[in-house]
Amino acid sequence: MAKLGKRTRAAREAVAGKENLSVEEAVALVKANATSKFDETIEIAMNLGVDTRHADQMVRGVVGLPNGTGKAMRVAVFARGPKADEAKEAGADIVGAEDLMESIQAGSIDFDRCIATPDMMPIVGRLGKVLGPRNLMPNPKVGTVTMDVKAAVEAAKGGEVQFKAEKGGVVHAGVGKASFDEAKLAENVRAFISAVAKAKPSGAKGTYMKKIALSSTMGPGVTVDVAQASGE
């Protein structure tokens, strides 16, 4: 077994025996242990009581974090004509149609969010096997297939976070940076949990939120009291 470094060992000792904390306590502990030289991302992971193999138990949605993510989002937009111009004016990093499709097929995926106007979906649809596994496929349910390109680009740039339950019913996302103050991180965490709660699918049975944990990029995880965090 590899020997743990002093920083890692100290971080694990700091959280040992501390479980089911309030959001504020968990944020404070995780932030205090984010001691890397770079600004670590504060991440949330939620274990949900859903089976994503069934369509009526899929959990997905979008939430605008009140204090942003602290990450500079690169946005790609599939659009033509006036809508392409609208996307560029709104701050999109990459705008195109067939040329953008060909670039992605060639392996160039230099963006974090992909938006498309409805008329572009026949083109975008060819990229399902490439964009789908990366959770980048435009989808009207989360507002990324839309004629309101300006609003979609601005939302993505402004700290909007998409979420989707993966195999095993796990939802995870970055909810800020270690450099954020504790109150802003806690507000973001609660906003994310609230959005996932509202996205509860009709087919979910039994306990919906089973476990919530917070961590930093390089730090250990801390569990959060589900009832306290969700207001149940």
N, C-alpha and C positions, 0 to 999 in steps of 0.2 A: 504494500500500500504506500502510495506517495506521501512524503512528509509534508504537512501543511506549513505554509509560511506564517510568520508572526502576525501579519495583518489578518489573514483568513482565520487563524486560530482565535485571535482576540475578538473578531466579529462573531464567531460561532459561540464563544463563551458569553458574549454580551446578550445573546438572545436565548441562551439555554434556559429551559423551564418557563419561558414566557410565551403563553399561548392564549388564544381567544381574547385578544386585546381590543380596546375600542379603536376606532379608526384613527383618532388623534394620537393615542399611545403608540399604535403600530407605525404611523408615519414618523413620529419623533424617533423611534428606535431605528427604523430603516435608514432615515436620513443621517442619523448620528454614525451609522456604520458604513456609509458611502464615502470611504476615505481614499478612493483612487485619485490619480492625478488628473483624470478627465471628469467632466460633469456627467455622472452616471444617470441613466434613466431610471425612474421609479416605475416599477411594473406591477400590475395586478393580475392575478390568476384566479379564476372562479371555476369550481367544479360543480356542474349542474346535473340534476337528476333527469337527464334527457337521453334518448337514444337517437343520434343524428342519422341513423339508417332509415328512420321513418320521417317522411315529409312533414307530418303534423307535429313533429317534435324538434324541428330545426329552429335554432335561435340565431337571429342575425338582426343587425340594426346599425344605427349611427347615433352618435351623441356629440354635441358641441361642448367641449370642456370649458368651463367658465374662465379658466386661466391659461388656456392653450396647452400645448404639449411641450413647448420649448424646442421642438424640432422643426427645422426648415423643410417643408414638404415640397417635393418636386412633382408637378402635376402635368400629365399628358392629356390632350384633348383630341378626340376624333371629330372633326367638323370641317365644313366647307363654306366658302363665301363669307357672308356677313357674320355667321356664327363663329367662323374661324377667327375673324377680326375681333369679335367680341371676347373670345377666349384669350387672345394675345393682350388685349387692353386690360383684361381682368388680372393678368399676371401669370397665365399658364406658361410653363417652361418649354413644352413641346406641343406643337399643333400640326396636324396633318390628316391624311386620309389613306389612300393606297400606299403612299410613300412611308407613312408611319407603320402601317401593317407590315410592309416588307422589312423595315428596320427591326421590328420586334421579332419577326420570323428568323432574322439573321442573328438573333441573340442579344440585341441591344435593348435592355430594359432599364433605362436610367431614370426611373420615376417611382414615386410612392403611391400615387393615386391616378386612376384612369377614368376619364369622363367621356361620354359620347352623346351626340344628338341621336334621336331615334332613327333617322334615315341612314346613319352610319353602321347600325347594328348588323346588317348583312356582311359587312367587311369585318367588323370586330368579332363576329361569331366564328370566323375562321381561326381565331386566336384562343379559343376556349381552352385547349390543352396546354397552352403556354401561360395564359393569364389566370385561369381558374385555380390551379394549385397554389398560386402566389396570392390569392385573394385580391386580385387586381381587376377581375372581370367587371365591367360596368353593369349595374343592376338598377332598375327603376325603384326597387324596394328601399334602396339606401340613397336614392337621389343622384346617382351617377349616370343614369340615362335620362336626359332632360333637354328641353329646349332653352331652359334658363341657365345657359352656360356660365354667365357672369356670376350668378349666385352660387353655383356649384364650385367654381374655382375659388371664389372668395372664402367659402365655408371650409374647403380643404386647406387653404393657406392659413385660415384663422384658428386652427386647432380642433377641427372636427375629426372624430375617431370612429372608424368602422369596426364592428366586431362580428364574429361568426363562430359558432360552436364547432370545435373540431372533433375528431374521433375521440370517444370517451367523454364527451360533453364538457370539454374544457374551453373556456373563453379567456383570452389574455390580451393585454394591451399595455402600452406605455401611457402613463397618466401624468407625466411631468418630469422635471429634472431635479436632481438633488440640491441644486442651487435655489430652487423655489423655497419660499418660506413655508413653514409647517401648515399654516392656516389655508394657504392656496392649494397645497397638495391635498389636504383633507377635503377641501371643497370639490376638487377634481375627482377624488376617489368616490365620494358620495354621489356625484353626478353620474359617474360611470355605473355604479351599482344600481342606481335608480333606473337607468336606461335599460340595463339587462333585466331588471325586475319587470319593467313594463313590456318587455319583449317576450314574456313567458308564453310559450306556444300552447295551443288548445289541447294538444295531445300529451302534455306533461302530466305525469301522475306521481303522487307521493311528494316527498320533499323536493322542492325546486332548487333552492340554493343550499348545497351541501357543505361547501367549504370556500373560504376566501383567504387568499394569502397575498402579502405585499413583499416586495424585495427590491433591491437595487441591482444594476447590471452585474456587479461583482460581489454582491453581498448575500447573506443567507436570508431565507424566507421567514416571515412572521405571520402567524395565522390571526385572523380578525374574527371577532364575535359576530356571527352571521345575523342574529336577531337584532343586535344593537346597530349594525351597519345598514341593514335593510329596513329597519323600523317595523319589523314584524312583531 
